[in-house]
């Protein structure tokens, strides 16, 4: 089995087919979307393919070490993940093809008007081992 990260983006990915931002959805549309996600995760729990998943709040910041005795530095000149990443799901599947199949299904979660979003999800495998350095 191999673990994959499925990333949902606020922006930074190609536009979905149903490109209405969530802050413009009705409460019913948001509930239907969340229910779809929960049902999807529950089905994967039954097959043993679900590891974890979370939606992320829009608040957040970058933090880095700034030297001995100095406070951490927050934010920076880079795009902030709070503006990019909406949530994630970790799956543990038998193949890359299965990861792609599940990501395709997850991208069909309903959005505005109850229509599937057809959003682009980023699918990234976990490293099985540290990368090898060749000289």
N, C-alpha and C positions, 0 to 999 in steps of 0.2 A: 504494500500500500504506500502511496505517496501523498504528502500533504500539499495542498494548494491554497493560496489566498485569493479570494474573490473580492476585489475592491470596487465599491460603488463611489462614484465621483459626483461632487457638486458641479464642478466644471474642470476643464482640462482634458476631458475625453471628447470624442466626436459627439455632436448633438444627437440625442435620441429621436426616434420617430415622433413620439408624443412629448414634445419639448415644452411643457408647461412647468415652470418651477414649482416645487412643493409648497412654497409659501403662498401660492395662488390656488391651491386645492381646497375643496370643501372639507369639513371634518369627516364626512362620510367617505370621501375619496381617500383621505389619509388612513382611516380605519381599515378600509378594504385593502390598501397597500400593505399595511402592517400585518393584517390577517394572512395575506398571501405569503408574506415572508415567514411568519410563524408556522403556517401549515407546511411550507417547503422544508423548513428546518426540522419539524416534527417527523416528516416522512424520511428525511435523511438520518434522523436519530434511530428510526426503526431498522434501517439497513446498515447502521454502524458507520455511515459516511460523514456524519456531522461531528465536528470537533467543537466549534464555538462561533459565535457571531454577535455583533453589536452594531447599533446605530450610534453615531457620534454626535455630541452636542456641538454647536457652532463655536463655542468658546474654546480657546486654547492658545498656546504660544510655543515658540522654539526656545529651548534652553541649552546653554553650553557652558562648560567649565572655562573660567577666565584666569586661572592661575592661583597659586597658593595664597590663601588669606584674602582673596577677592571674592565678592559675591558672584553667583552665576549671572551670565548675560542672557537676557531674554529678547526674543524676536530677532530680526536680522534683515539683510537685504534680499532674502530668498522668498519665493512663493510659500505661503503658510499652508500647512496641511489642513488647518481649520477651514480654509477657503476651498480646499480641493477634495478631501476625503469625507464622504457622507457616512460610510459604514463599511463593514467587512464581514466576511464569513470564511472560516477555515474548514475545509473538507479534507477527508482522508479517503482517497479513491484508488482503484486498481490501475488506472491509466490516465494519460493526458487526455485521451479521447473522452473518457468519462467526465473529467473536469470540464472540458469544453461543452459537453452535452448539458451538464448541470448549470453552467454559467448561462448558456443559451436559454434554458428554461427560467432561470431566475430573472433574466433581463425582461421577461414578459410580465412582470408584476404590474398590476393595474395602476394607472395614474389618473390624470384629469379626465373626467367624463367616463371613468371606469374602463377606458381603453388601455391595452398594454402599452407600457412605456417603450419597450424595445430599446432600453438603454444599453450603452456599451459598458461592459464590466471588464476590468483588468484582471487577468488570470495569471498568477505568478506561482511557480513551484517553490517550495521551501528547499533550501540547500540540504542535500543528504549528508554532505561532508564538506569541510572547508575546501575552498578552491586550491588547486595545486599550482605552485609557482614553478615555472620552468625557466631555466637560464639559458 
